[in-house]
Amino acid sequence: MKITRIGLAYGSLIIAAAMLMMHLDVSDGTALIVTIGLAVIALTHMRRASRQSCESAS
């Protein structure tokens, strides 16, 4: 459940950042780099949370 909440939070953050970058007319390359960076951070955080929940279950 915790991983789902983390995923939803990061998904909302990525969407909000994309909307803000569109509003500010940020170049496509910069927007792509920011979006990929946020996705990598989200996946890393979710993997750590998953590993911690597996360790606490055992």
CORSUL-V909041 format. One record per pair of residues at least 12 apart in sequence whose C-alpha atoms are under 10 Angstrom apart, sorted by the first residue. I is the first residue (numbers start at 1). J is the second residue. D is the distance in Angstrom with one decimal. If there is no record, write none. Layout:
I_J_D, I_J_D
This chain:
2_46_8.9, 2_49_7.7, 2_50_8.5, 2_53_8.8, 3_45_8.9, 3_46_5.9, 3_47_8.5, 3_48_9.5, 3_49_6.5, 3_50_6.7, 3_53_9.1, 4_46_8.6, 5_46_9.6, 6_42_7.8, 6_43_9.5, 6_45_8.0, 6_46_6.7, 6_49_8.7, 7_39_9.9, 7_42_7.0, 7_43_8.2, 7_45_9.0, 7_46_7.0, 8_42_9.8, 9_42_9.0, 10_38_7.7, 10_39_7.8, 10_41_8.7, 10_42_5.9, 10_43_9.1, 10_45_9.6, 10_46_9.6, 11_38_9.1, 11_39_8.3, 11_42_8.3, 13_35_9.7, 13_38_8.2, 13_39_9.7, 13_42_9.7, 14_34_8.8, 14_35_6.4, 14_36_9.2, 14_37_9.7, 14_38_6.6, 14_39_7.5, 14_42_9.4, 15_35_8.9, 17_31_8.7, 17_34_8.4, 17_35_7.7, 17_38_9.2, 18_31_7.1, 18_32_9.0, 18_34_8.7, 18_35_7.2, 21_34_9.4, 21_35_9.9
